[in-house]
């Protein structure tokens, strides 16, 4: 029995070493460019492992730089364009996941397009957009910067969440399970629902006005929550 356990342990170590070598020695990285013609009104991006960045562009078209990283087993990129809606999705083979398959997106989109972005393991950053914004990361930070959107939803399971609004939004929902939440908005009247499980809640230059029509919901299970007006 001891010899069998020893053999199993050695096999597990060998598999781990093989995976490490696959990630570091024979890993391939390829960048492709995808474009969608104007007008683009809605963008949905989903990736398993990899970061997502969306920036406001100069026109109504969309350009995406898609970077695939893999060892032996290349991920599939799935793109769909229909009626102004663009979907960018990924599919890593099962063995590809074991060897570090990842897909990152760097997207330039029309400023007023709605954005939905999800990463299982990676950061998500949305900059300068004014359409409805809904972003999430399971393991990574989330940031919505220079936003002019009236409706912002940002969440992370393990990472900080930052929302910075240039114009007063109608609704913000920002939450994280493990990390901090920081929300910055223009001065004005807001209804605020803020909570933290093990951290503190800090309101800076802003107060809860129950009759306000604009709403900020911010929560952290393990981390601080800061809401401030500039």
C-alpha positions in Angstrom: 0.0 0.0 0.0 2.8 2.4 0.9 4.5 1.8 -2.5 1.2 2.5 -4.3 0.7 5.8 -2.3 4.3 6.7 -3.1 3.7 6.0 -6.8 0.5 8.1 -6.8 2.4 11.0 -5.2 5.2 10.8 -7.7 2.7 10.8 -10.5 1.0 13.9 -9.1 4.3 15.7 -8.7 5.2 14.8 -12.3 1.9 16.1 -13.6 2.4 19.3 -11.7 5.9 19.8 -13.1 4.6 19.0 -16.6 1.9 21.6 -16.2 4.4 24.2 -15.0 6.7 23.5 -17.9 3.8 23.8 -20.3 2.8 27.2 -18.9 6.3 28.6 -18.9 8.3 26.9 -21.7 6.0 26.1 -24.6 3.3 28.6 -24.0 2.2 30.5 -27.1 0.6 33.9 -27.2 -1.3 35.1 -30.3 -3.1 38.4 -30.8 -5.9 38.8 -33.4 -8.0 41.8 -34.3 -11.8 41.7 -34.7 -13.9 44.5 -36.0 -17.6 45.1 -36.1 -19.2 47.7 -38.4 -21.2 50.6 -37.1 -23.6 51.0 -35.5 -22.8 48.9 -32.5 -25.3 49.4 -29.7 -24.5 46.6 -27.3 -21.3 44.6 -26.4 -21.2 41.4 -24.4 -17.8 39.9 -23.5 -17.1 36.7 -21.6 -13.8 35.0 -20.8 -12.7 32.3 -18.4 -9.1 33.3 -17.6 -8.0 36.7 -18.9 -8.6 40.4 -18.4 -11.1 42.6 -20.2 -10.7 46.3 -21.0 -13.3 48.4 -22.8 -12.6 52.0 -23.8 -14.9 54.6 -25.4 -13.9 55.0 -29.0 -14.3 57.9 -31.5 -17.2 56.4 -33.6 -20.0 53.8 -33.7 -17.7 50.9 -34.8 -16.0 48.3 -32.6 -12.5 47.0 -32.6 -11.2 44.3 -30.3 -7.7 43.1 -29.8 -8.0 39.5 -28.6 -4.9 37.9 -27.0 -4.9 34.1 -26.6 -2.4 32.4 -24.4 -2.0 28.7 -24.3 0.2 25.6 -24.3 -0.6 23.0 -26.9 -4.4 23.5 -26.8 -5.6 26.8 -28.3 -8.8 28.4 -27.1 -11.7 29.1 -29.5 -12.9 32.6 -30.0 -16.7 32.9 -30.7 -17.9 36.2 -32.2 -21.4 37.1 -33.1 -22.8 40.3 -34.6 -26.5 40.8 -35.1 -28.6 44.0 -35.2 -25.9 46.2 -33.6 -25.3 43.6 -30.8 -21.8 42.1 -30.6 -20.9 39.1 -28.5 -17.3 38.0 -27.8 -17.0 34.7 -26.1 -14.3 32.1 -25.5 -14.0 28.3 -25.1 -10.9 26.7 -23.7 -10.6 23.0 -24.1 -10.6 20.9 -20.9 -6.9 20.1 -21.3 -6.2 23.6 -22.3 -7.4 24.8 -18.9 -4.8 22.6 -17.2 -2.0 24.2 -19.3 -2.9 27.8 -18.7 -5.4 28.6 -21.4 -6.4 32.3 -21.3 -8.1 34.9 -23.5 -7.8 38.7 -22.9 -9.9 41.4 -24.6 -8.9 45.0 -25.3 -11.9 46.6 -26.9 -12.7 50.0 -28.3 -16.5 50.5 -28.5 -19.0 53.3 -29.2 -19.3 55.5 -26.1 -23.0 55.1 -25.7 -23.0 51.3 -26.2 -24.3 49.1 -23.4 -21.5 46.9 -22.0 -21.8 43.5 -20.3 -18.4 42.0 -19.4 -17.6 38.9 -17.3 -14.2 37.3 -16.4 -13.9 34.2 -14.3 -10.2 34.9 -13.5 -9.0 38.3 -14.5 -9.6 42.0 -14.1 -12.4 44.0 -15.8 -12.0 47.7 -16.6 -14.5 49.9 -18.4 -13.5 53.5 -19.2 -15.4 56.5 -20.6 -18.7 54.7 -21.5 -22.2 56.2 -21.2 -24.4 53.2 -21.9 -25.8 50.8 -19.3 -22.8 49.0 -17.7 -22.8 45.6 -16.1 -19.5 44.0 -15.2 -18.3 41.1 -13.0 -15.2 39.2 -12.1 -15.0 36.0 -10.0 -11.3 36.4 -9.2 -10.0 39.9 -10.1 -10.6 43.6 -9.6 -13.3 45.5 -11.3 -13.2 49.2 -12.3 -15.7 51.5 -14.0 -13.9 54.8 -14.7 -14.9 58.1 -16.1 -18.4 56.7 -16.5 -21.3 58.7 -17.9 -23.7 55.9 -17.6 -27.0 56.3 -15.7 -27.0 52.6 -14.6 -23.8 50.9 -13.4 -23.6 47.4 -11.9 -20.1 46.2 -10.8 -19.2 43.2 -8.7 -16.3 40.9 -7.8 -16.1 37.7 -5.7 -12.4 38.2 -4.9 -11.1 41.7 -5.7 -11.6 45.4 -5.2 -14.5 47.3 -7.0 -14.0 50.9 -8.0 -16.7 53.0 -9.7 -16.0 56.6 -10.7 -18.9 58.5 -12.3 -18.4 61.7 -14.2 -22.1 62.5 -14.4 -24.7 61.8 -11.7 -26.0 58.2 -12.3 -29.5 57.1 -11.6 -28.4 53.8 -10.0 -25.1 52.3 -8.9 -24.7 48.8 -7.5 -21.1 47.9 -6.4 -20.3 44.8 -4.4 -17.5 42.4 -3.5 -17.2 39.4 -1.3 -13.5 39.8 -0.5 -12.1 43.3 -1.2 -13.0 46.9 -0.8 -15.6 49.0 -2.6 -15.0 52.7 -3.6 -17.7 54.8 -5.3 -17.1 58.4 -6.4 -20.0 60.5 -7.8 -20.7 64.2 -8.5 -22.2 66.1 -5.6 -26.0 65.8 -5.4 -28.8 64.0 -3.6 -28.5 60.2 -3.3 -30.3 57.4 -1.5 -27.5 55.3 -0.1 -27.6 51.6 1.0 -24.0 50.8 2.2 -22.9 47.9 4.3 -19.7 46.0 5.2 -19.5 42.7 7.0 -16.0 43.0 8.7 -14.9 46.5 7.5 -16.0 50.1 7.8 -18.4 52.3 5.9 -17.2 55.8 5.1 -19.3 58.5 3.5 -17.2 61.5 2.4 -19.0 64.7 1.4 -22.2 62.8 0.9 -25.1 61.7 3.0 -28.1 59.4 2.7 -31.2 61.2 1.6 -34.2 58.7 1.7 -36.3 60.8 -0.6 -33.7 61.0 -3.4 -34.4 59.4 -6.7 -30.8 58.5 -7.4 -29.6 55.3 -5.6 -26.2 53.9 -4.6 -26.0 50.4 -3.3 -22.5 49.4 -2.1 -21.5 46.3 0.0 -18.4 44.3 0.9 -18.5 41.1 2.9 -14.8 41.4 3.9 -13.5 44.9 3.2 -14.2 48.6 3.6 -16.8 50.6 1.7 -16.2 54.2 0.8 -18.6 56.5 -1.0 -17.6 60.0 -1.7 -18.8 63.1 -3.6 -16.3 65.3 -5.5 
